[in-house]
Amino acid sequence: MSIFINHTNHPSSAWSAAERTAAAAYGDIVDLPFPLIDPEEGGAAVAARAAAAVQDILARQPAAVLCQGESTYVYAVVRGLRAHGIPVLAATSDRVVSVTRHPDGSTEKRSRFEFIRFRAYC
């Protein structure tokens, strides 16, 4: 059984049908929640967390991994997984913005992200 690991802050249950279909092409979707990275945490601690995540992910033998979140952690996870030949992906999307001007002069800005495809980290 092939699996696709979703290592982000966005559970696959909340994804669009298009994103679930694209992920399912790699195998069954498994959510592995992204950790909360304290902005005060040092680089060595982040690297250690990433190394532990890489080992956990490798043990699951995924066909591919979606990894997005805090940049330094993602960088370490991507490097670690790619060193073992695991494809690591990012989701791409179109950002659709609408602005509403209210009678009181205030404005409200809304953003909607529409999934387009997965792109491999290079």
Backbone torsions as a table, in degrees:
resi	resn	phi	psi	omega
1	MET	NA	124.0	176.4
2	SER	-85.8	146.6	175.9
3	ILE	-129.7	153.2	175.3
4	PHE	-116.4	118.0	-178.9
5	ILE	-94.3	127.2	175.0
6	ASN	-98.4	101.1	-179.6
7	HIS	-109.2	73.7	-178.0
8	THR	-141.9	-179.0	173.8
9	ASN	-89.0	8.1	-174.8
10	HIS	-118.2	101.8	-179.0
11	PRO	-59.5	141.6	-177.6
12	SER	-61.4	-23.3	178.4
13	SER	-63.1	-20.6	-179.7
14	ALA	-97.9	-0.6	-178.8
15	TRP	-72.7	161.3	172.8
16	SER	-72.7	162.5	177.0
17	ALA	-60.0	-37.0	-179.4
18	ALA	-63.5	-41.9	-179.7
19	GLU	-68.8	-41.2	177.8
20	ARG	-62.8	-40.2	178.8
21	THR	-64.0	-44.0	179.7
22	ALA	-63.0	-40.9	179.4
23	ALA	-69.3	-40.4	-177.9
24	ALA	-63.9	-18.8	176.2
25	ALA	-63.6	-22.5	178.4
26	TYR	-91.2	-21.0	-178.1
27	GLY	144.5	-170.4	178.3
28	ASP	-64.9	137.5	-177.8
29	ILE	-82.5	128.1	177.1
30	VAL	-122.4	121.0	177.6
31	ASP	-83.3	125.3	173.4
32	LEU	-122.8	94.6	-171.4
33	PRO	-53.0	141.2	178.3
34	PHE	-73.1	136.8	-178.5
35	PRO	-74.7	155.5	172.5
36	LEU	-78.7	119.3	-179.1
37	ILE	-102.5	114.3	179.5
38	ASP	-67.9	127.4	-179.5
39	PRO	-62.1	-18.1	178.0
40	GLU	-86.6	-9.5	-177.3
41	GLU	-68.4	139.5	-179.6
42	GLY	-77.5	164.3	-178.5
43	GLY	-60.4	-38.6	-179.9
44	ALA	-64.5	-38.6	179.1
45	ALA	-67.6	-40.8	178.0
46	VAL	-64.5	-43.0	178.7
47	ALA	-61.4	-39.3	178.7
48	ALA	-65.9	-41.1	177.4
49	ARG	-63.3	-42.0	179.8
50	ALA	-64.9	-41.8	179.0
51	ALA	-61.6	-40.0	177.9
52	ALA	-65.4	-40.3	178.0
53	ALA	-64.3	-41.3	178.7
54	VAL	-59.2	-44.9	179.7
55	GLN	-63.3	-41.6	177.7
56	ASP	-61.9	-45.3	-179.3
57	ILE	-66.0	-44.5	179.7
58	LEU	-59.6	-37.4	179.8
59	ALA	-63.3	-23.9	-179.4
60	ARG	-86.6	-10.2	177.8
61	GLN	52.8	59.1	-178.1
62	PRO	-75.1	154.5	172.0
63	ALA	-76.9	-31.0	179.0
64	ALA	-163.4	160.5	-179.2
65	VAL	-133.2	129.5	170.4
66	LEU	-92.3	120.4	-177.2
67	CYS	-134.1	113.0	177.7
68	GLN	-145.9	141.5	179.8
69	GLY	159.4	-143.8	-178.6
70	GLU	-56.4	127.7	-167.5
71	SER	-59.3	-45.9	-175.1
72	THR	-69.5	-36.8	176.8
73	TYR	-66.2	-47.0	179.5
74	VAL	-58.5	-44.2	-179.9
75	TYR	-57.0	-45.5	-179.3
76	ALA	-67.1	-40.5	179.1
77	VAL	-65.9	-45.6	-179.8
78	VAL	-59.6	-47.6	178.9
79	ARG	-59.3	-45.1	-178.2
80	GLY	-63.6	-43.9	-179.0
81	LEU	-71.6	-40.7	179.5
82	ARG	-64.7	-32.2	177.3
83	ALA	-62.9	-21.1	178.2
84	HIS	-104.9	12.4	175.1
85	GLY	78.9	15.1	179.8
86	ILE	-89.0	125.1	175.9
87	PRO	-66.8	131.7	178.7
88	VAL	-119.8	132.0	-171.2
89	LEU	-121.9	159.3	169.8
90	ALA	-123.9	147.1	175.6
91	ALA	-85.1	136.1	174.8
92	THR	-106.8	150.1	-178.0
93	SER	-151.1	159.9	169.3
94	ASP	-94.0	135.2	176.6
95	ARG	-98.1	116.6	-179.6
96	VAL	-106.1	118.3	-174.7
97	VAL	-113.3	135.7	172.3
98	SER	-126.5	142.1	179.9
99	VAL	-121.5	129.1	177.8
100	THR	-114.9	128.9	175.5
101	ARG	-98.4	124.8	-178.6
102	HIS	-91.7	157.0	-179.4
103	PRO	-55.7	-27.7	-179.4
104	ASP	-80.6	1.9	178.5
105	GLY	95.1	-10.4	178.5
106	SER	-77.6	160.2	177.3
107	THR	-123.2	151.2	176.8
108	GLU	-126.3	127.2	-178.5
109	LYS	-113.2	129.4	178.4
110	ARG	-123.1	138.0	177.3
111	SER	-118.3	136.4	174.8
112	ARG	-125.1	132.6	-179.1
113	PHE	-107.0	123.4	-179.9
114	GLU	-107.5	117.1	-179.3
115	PHE	-57.9	137.1	176.8
116	ILE	-112.5	-54.6	-177.2
117	ARG	-169.6	171.8	170.3
118	PHE	-94.9	143.4	176.8
119	ARG	-126.1	132.5	178.9
120	ALA	-72.7	141.0	170.7
121	TYR	-67.1	139.6	-178.6
122	CYS	-121.8	NA	NA
